Amino acid sequence: MTIAALMFPALFVLVLTGIPIAFSLAIVSAAAGIAKFGPHAFAQLYGAFYSASTNFILAAIPMFVLMGAILERSGIAERLFKVMQIWMSRLPGGLAVATIAMGAVFAAAAGVVGAVEVMIGMMAIPAMQRGGYRNSQIAGTICAGGSLGTMIPPSVIAVMYASLAQMSVGELLAGMMLPGLLMVGLFIVYLIIQGVLAPPVPTGDHVEPEIALGEKLRMTVTSLLPICALIFAVLGSLLAGIASPTEAASVGAVGATLLSIFYGRFNLAMLFESLKITVRISAMILLIVAAGTMFMGTFAANGGSRMIRSFIEAAGFGDTGMIIFFLLIVLLLGFVLDWTANVLIAVPLFTPFIRSAGIDPVWFGTMMIIVIQTSYLTPPMASSIFYLKSIAPPDMTYGQMCRGVVPFILLQIATLLAVAFFPALSTWLPSQIVGF
């Protein structure tokens, strides 16, 4: 078990030295495998790699990524943001509320965290700066809106989680719906209160043009309703049991392509760029999946599971203590690791203990995904801040971004506590709609 105990420190050292996560996982796996199996280690590692690469549920990931890429590259997302902005401009903090609403809708259409945040940031930063919002407000709102790709179905994280935990993707997505909507509601209420107490002051002579009601309705029908129909087709077919995750994701990709044709935005250059983005993101995710599978295989072979079980038994954790302990580990891993590696390490490690204790896997899975989303926002190693920094103007500092995300982290913790104390928030809906 000594080798298993050294695997995580070695992984963190490699990640912090700047080696990509997939290669860090593979290097540690190879070293631990050789120590355990000698010259037969690579045959064992290949088996883990092959099983990950042939997992049919993970085939849904490229299709979800392609759907989001087409919506973003074809300009459909920009049309949607303008509609949100028009309807919510009268609310206190209306532009910030529109940004969160856009994050929720586009998260439901794309499911990829980084893509949602970058797309929202490129549109919202100039508009919010003209509207007089402070940089910390802008950063916090965009990071929070982008992070909703974790909680709002169809989430790529949930697809991967369900695959690793050997549970129904539809049940987990259904379990995340009410907590996800609760989180969006808390974000919006906070932004409205903030808009009342400290309203933004538009810069210069910035005035939003007045748009007639008829034009607003026309823009809504042509921009918002088609996206909602696409989301309904994807989630409806999945939750009703009509389509598998891969088939539902394919419906989304085809629907996004048809929408781009309908809006006259389809061309070969747009399609090529979308495919290029899809290949890059999917390759990154699936390489981490394969390396993470290798890592957990060698960790278990070196006695890692026995080590965790011995620690839990020696500590005298009950079910509640065990859940808190596991969620703290996920939070700490999220400070250092990408969400993909976090899920790959934590889910196979924790799932046997959760099942043997009789804990509802949908309830625990929902809480774990909320914690992953929280770690995604939490400094100093917040992935959301680094995504935003890549597109932010020079006057938006790292310190401002860190201050901006704090209120949203607290609201995510409030959502976690609500799910923890009221499990029906995540367990009631799956029992009502999955496979209806």
C-alpha positions in Angstrom: 0.0 0.0 0.0 3.0 2.3 0.2 3.1 2.7 -3.5 -0.6 3.6 -3.6 0.0 6.2 -0.9 2.7 7.8 -2.9 0.8 8.0 -6.2 -1.3 11.1 -5.3 1.7 13.2 -4.1 3.6 12.2 -7.2 0.7 13.2 -9.4 0.4 16.6 -7.7 4.1 17.2 -8.1 4.0 16.5 -11.8 0.8 18.6 -12.4 2.3 21.6 -10.4 5.5 21.4 -12.5 3.4 22.1 -15.6 3.1 18.6 -17.1 -0.3 18.1 -18.7 -2.7 16.2 -16.6 -3.1 13.3 -19.0 0.6 12.7 -19.2 1.0 13.2 -15.4 -1.6 10.4 -14.8 0.1 8.2 -17.4 3.6 8.6 -16.0 2.5 7.9 -12.4 0.4 4.9 -13.6 3.3 3.5 -15.5 5.7 3.8 -12.6 3.3 2.3 -10.1 2.4 -0.5 -12.6 6.0 -1.4 -13.2 6.6 -1.5 -9.4 3.6 -3.9 -9.1 3.7 -6.1 -12.2 7.2 -5.7 -13.5 7.6 -6.2 -17.3 3.9 -7.2 -17.6 2.8 -3.7 -16.5 2.2 -2.3 -20.0 -0.1 -5.2 -20.9 -2.2 -4.3 -17.8 -2.1 -0.6 -18.6 -3.2 -1.3 -22.2 -6.2 -3.2 -21.0 -7.3 -0.2 -18.9 -6.7 2.1 -21.9 -8.7 -0.1 -24.2 -11.6 -0.5 -21.9 -11.8 3.3 -21.6 -11.5 4.0 -25.3 -14.3 1.5 -26.1 -16.9 2.8 -23.5 -19.9 3.5 -25.7 -21.4 6.1 -23.2 -18.4 8.3 -23.6 -19.1 8.5 -27.4 -21.7 11.1 -26.5 -19.1 13.6 -25.4 -17.8 14.5 -29.0 -21.4 15.0 -30.1 -22.3 17.3 -27.2 -19.1 19.3 -27.9 -19.9 19.6 -31.6 -23.4 20.8 -30.8 -22.0 23.6 -28.6 -19.3 24.5 -31.1 -21.8 24.8 -34.0 -24.1 27.0 -31.9 -21.2 29.3 -30.9 -19.5 29.5 -34.3 -22.6 30.0 -36.3 -23.6 33.1 -34.3 -26.8 31.5 -32.8 -25.5 32.0 -29.3 -25.0 35.7 -30.0 -28.6 36.1 -31.2 -29.7 34.4 -28.0 -27.7 36.7 -25.8 -29.3 39.8 -27.5 -32.8 38.4 -26.8 -31.9 37.8 -23.1 -30.5 41.3 -22.9 -33.6 42.9 -24.4 -36.1 41.2 -22.1 -34.1 41.7 -18.9 -32.6 45.1 -19.4 -35.4 46.7 -17.2 -34.5 44.5 -14.2 -32.1 45.9 -11.6 -28.8 44.5 -12.7 -30.5 43.3 -15.8 -27.4 42.8 -18.0 -25.9 40.6 -15.3 -29.1 38.6 -15.0 -29.2 38.2 -18.8 -25.6 36.9 -18.6 -26.6 34.2 -16.0 -29.7 33.3 -18.0 -27.6 33.0 -21.1 -25.2 30.7 -19.2 -28.1 28.5 -18.1 -29.7 28.2 -21.6 -26.4 27.7 -23.4 -25.2 25.2 -20.8 -28.3 23.2 -21.5 -27.5 23.4 -25.2 -23.8 22.7 -25.0 -22.9 21.0 -21.7 -19.2 22.0 -21.9 -18.0 24.3 -19.1 -15.0 26.0 -20.7 -16.7 26.6 -24.1 -19.8 28.2 -22.3 -17.7 30.6 -20.3 -15.4 31.7 -23.1 -18.4 32.3 -25.4 -20.4 34.2 -22.8 -17.3 36.3 -21.8 -16.6 37.4 -25.3 -20.1 38.8 -25.6 -20.8 40.0 -22.1 -17.6 41.8 -21.1 -17.9 44.7 -23.6 -21.6 45.1 -22.9 -21.3 45.0 -19.1 -18.3 47.5 -19.1 -20.4 49.9 -21.2 -23.2 49.4 -18.8 -21.1 50.5 -15.9 -20.5 47.3 -14.0 -17.4 46.9 -11.9 -14.8 44.4 -13.1 -15.3 42.2 -10.1 -19.0 42.0 -10.8 -18.4 41.2 -14.5 -15.9 38.5 -13.7 -18.0 36.9 -11.0 -21.1 36.8 -13.2 -19.3 35.4 -16.2 -17.5 32.7 -14.2 -20.7 31.7 -12.4 -22.7 31.6 -15.7 -20.0 29.6 -17.4 -19.8 27.1 -14.5 -23.5 26.2 -15.0 -22.3 23.9 -17.8 -21.5 21.6 -14.9 -25.0 21.5 -13.3 -27.4 22.1 -16.1 -28.2 19.0 -18.2 -27.0 17.7 -20.5 -23.7 18.0 -18.7 -20.6 16.3 -20.1 -19.4 15.8 -16.5 -22.6 14.0 -15.7 -22.2 11.7 -18.7 -18.7 10.8 -17.7 -19.7 10.4 -14.0 -22.6 8.1 -14.8 -20.4 6.0 -17.1 -17.7 5.6 -14.4 -20.3 4.9 -11.6 -22.2 2.4 -13.9 -25.5 4.2 -13.3 -28.2 5.6 -15.6 -27.2 8.8 -17.4 -30.9 9.8 -17.6 -31.4 9.4 -13.8 -28.3 11.5 -12.9 -29.3 14.3 -15.4 -32.8 14.3 -14.0 -31.5 14.4 -10.4 -29.4 17.5 -11.3 -32.3 19.5 -12.8 -34.0 20.9 -9.7 -30.7 21.7 -7.9 -29.4 23.3 -11.1 -32.6 25.5 -11.4 -32.3 26.3 -7.7 -28.7 27.5 -8.2 -29.7 29.6 -11.2 -32.5 31.1 -9.1 -30.2 32.0 -6.3 -27.7 33.6 -8.7 -30.5 35.7 -10.3 -32.0 36.8 -6.9 -28.5 37.8 -5.7 -27.8 39.9 -8.9 -31.2 41.6 -8.7 -30.5 42.5 -5.0 -27.1 43.7 -5.9 -28.6 45.8 -8.8 -31.0 47.5 -6.3 -28.4 48.2 -3.6 -25.5 49.2 -6.0 -26.9 49.9 -9.4 -24.4 50.2 -12.2 -23.8 53.6 -13.8 -23.5 53.4 -17.6 -20.3 55.0 -19.0 -20.6 58.2 -21.1 -23.8 58.6 -22.9 -24.5 54.9 -23.3 -28.3 54.4 -23.7 -29.9 51.1 -24.7 -32.1 51.6 -27.8 -35.9 51.2 -27.3 -37.3 48.2 -29.1 -41.0 47.7 -29.9 -42.9 44.8 -28.3 -43.6 43.3 -31.7 -39.9 43.2 -32.6 -39.1 41.7 -29.2 -41.6 38.9 -29.8 -40.3 38.3 -33.3 -36.7 38.0 -32.0 -37.8 35.7 -29.2 -39.7 33.4 -31.6 -36.8 33.2 -34.1 -34.0 33.0 -31.6 -35.1 31.6 -28.2 -37.8 29.1 -29.1 -35.6 27.1 -31.6 -32.9 26.7 -28.9 -35.5 25.6 -26.4 -36.9 23.1 -28.9 -33.4 21.7 -29.4 -32.8 21.4 -25.7 -36.2 19.7 -25.3 -35.4 17.2 -28.1 -32.1 16.3 -26.6 -33.2 16.0 -22.9 -36.7 14.7 -23.7 -35.4 11.8 -25.8 -32.8 10.9 -23.2 -35.1 11.1 -20.1 -38.0 9.3 -21.8 -35.7 6.4 -22.6 -36.3 6.9 -26.4 -32.6 7.5 -27.1 -29.3 6.5 -25.5 -26.9 9.3 -24.4 -25.0 9.0 -27.7 -28.1 9.1 -29.8 -29.5 12.1 -27.8 -26.2 13.9 -28.3 -26.3 13.1 -32.0 -29.8 14.6 -32.2 -28.4 17.8 -30.6 -25.5 18.0 -33.1 -27.9 17.5 -36.1 -30.4 20.0 -34.6 -27.6 22.6 -34.2 -26.6 22.1 -37.8 -30.1 22.5 -39.0 -30.5 25.7 -37.0 -27.3 27.1 -38.5 -28.8 26.3 -42.0 -32.1 27.9 -41.0 -30.4 31.1 -39.9 -28.2 31.2 -43.1 -25.0 30.8 -41.1 -23.9 27.4 -42.4 -20.8 27.2 -44.5 -17.8 25.0 -44.9 -15.5 27.3 -42.9 -17.9 27.4 -39.9 -18.2 23.6 -40.1 -14.5 23.0 -40.3 -13.8 25.3 -37.3 -16.5 23.6 -35.3 -15.1 20.2 -36.1 -11.6 21.4 -35.2 -12.8 22.6 -31.8 -14.6 19.3 -31.3 -11.6 17.2 -32.1 -9.3 19.2 -29.8 -11.7 19.2 -26.8 -12.8 15.6 -27.2 -9.2 14.4 -27.6 -8.2 16.2 -24.5 -11.1 14.8 -22.4 -10.8 11.2 -23.7 -7.1 11.1 -23.3 -7.5 12.1 -19.7 -10.2 9.5 -19.4 -7.9 6.8 -20.6 -5.0 7.9 -18.5 -7.3 8.3 -15.4 -8.5 4.7 -15.9 -5.0 3.5 -16.0 -4.2 5.5 -12.8 -7.2 4.1 -10.9 -6.4 0.6 -12.1 -2.8 0.7 -10.8 -4.0 2.5 -7.6 -6.4 -0.4 -6.8 -3.8 -3.0 -7.8 -1.4 -1.5 -5.3 -3.9 -1.7 -2.5 -5.3 1.8 -2.7 -8.9 0.7 -2.1 -7.9 -1.3 1.0 -6.0 1.7 2.2 -9.0 4.0 1.9 -11.3 1.4 3.5 -8.9 0.9 6.4 -8.7 4.7 7.0 -12.5 5.1 7.0 -12.9 2.2 9.4 -10.2 3.4 11.7 -11.6 6.9 11.7 -15.0 5.6 12.7 -16.9 7.6 10.1 -20.6 6.9 9.9 -22.4 7.4 6.6 -22.7 11.2 7.1 -19.0 11.5 8.0 -18.0 9.4 5.1 -20.0 11.6 2.6 -18.4 14.7 4.1 -15.0 13.2 3.9 -15.4 12.2 0.3 -16.8 15.6 -0.7 -13.9 17.4 1.0 -11.5 15.2 -1.0 -13.2 16.2 -4.2 -13.0 19.9 -3.3 -9.3 19.6 -2.5 -8.6 17.7 -5.7 -10.5 20.4 -7.6 -8.0 23.0 -6.4 -5.2 21.2 -8.3 -6.8 19.0 -11.0 -9.0 19.6 -14.0 -12.6 18.4 -13.5 -12.0 15.5 -15.8 -9.2 14.1 -13.8 -11.2 14.8 -10.6 -14.1 12.8 -11.7 -11.9 10.0 -13.0 -10.0 9.6 -9.8 -12.9 10.2 -7.3 -15.8 8.3 -8.8 -14.2 4.8 -9.1 -12.7 5.3 -5.7 -15.8 6.3 -3.9 -18.6 4.4 -5.7 -18.0 1.0 -4.0 -18.2 2.6 -0.5 -21.4 4.6 -1.5 -23.1 1.5 -2.8 -22.1 -0.8 0.1 -23.5 1.9 2.6 -26.8 1.9 0.7 -26.5 5.7 -0.1 -28.6 6.8 -3.1 -26.1 7.2 -5.9 -28.1 9.9 -7.6 -28.2 12.0 -4.4 -24.4 11.6 -3.8 -23.6 12.1 -7.5 -25.5 15.4 -7.5 -23.7 16.7 -4.4 -20.3 15.6 -5.8 -21.0 17.5 -9.1 -22.0 20.6 -7.1 -18.7 20.4 -5.2 -16.8 20.0 -8.5 -18.5 23.1 -9.8 -17.6 25.0 -6.6 -13.9 23.9 -6.9 -14.1 25.1 -10.5 -14.7 28.6 -9.1 -12.6 28.5 -6.0 -9.2 30.4 -6.0 -6.2 30.0 -6.2 -6.3 27.3 -8.9 -9.8 28.1 -10.2 -10.2 26.9 -13.8 -13.0 29.4 -14.4 -10.7 32.3 -13.6 -8.0 31.0 -16.0 -10.5 30.6 -18.8 -11.8 34.2 -18.2 -8.2 35.5 -17.9 -7.5 34.2 -21.5 -10.1 36.6 -23.0 -10.4 39.4 -20.3 -9.2 43.0 -21.1 -5.9 44.1 -19.4 -7.7 46.2 -16.8 -9.5 43.2 -15.3 -7.0 41.8 -12.7 -6.7 38.4 -11.1 -7.6 39.9 -7.7 -10.8 41.4 -9.1 -11.8 38.0 -10.5 -11.2 36.3 -7.2 -13.3 38.8 -5.3 -16.1 38.6 -7.9 -16.5 34.8 -7.6 -16.8 34.7 -3.8 -20.6 35.5 -3.6 -21.3 32.8 -6.2 -19.2 30.2 -4.3 -21.3 30.9 -1.2 -24.5 30.4 -3.2 -23.2 27.1 -4.6 -22.5 26.0 -1.0 -26.1 27.0 -0.1 -27.3 24.8 -3.0 -25.2 21.9 -1.7 -26.6 22.3 1.8 -30.1 22.3 0.4 -29.5 19.1 -1.5 -27.8 17.5 1.5 -30.7 18.3 3.9 -33.5 17.7 1.4 -32.4 14.7 -0.7 -35.8 14.8 -2.6 -34.4 17.8 -4.5 -32.3 15.3 -6.4 -34.2 12.0 -6.0 -37.8 13.0 -6.7 -37.6 14.0 -10.3 -35.8 10.8 -11.6 -38.5 8.7 -10.0 -41.2 10.7 -11.8 -39.9 11.2 -15.4 -37.0 8.8 -16.3 -38.3 6.3 -18.8 -41.9 7.6 -18.5 
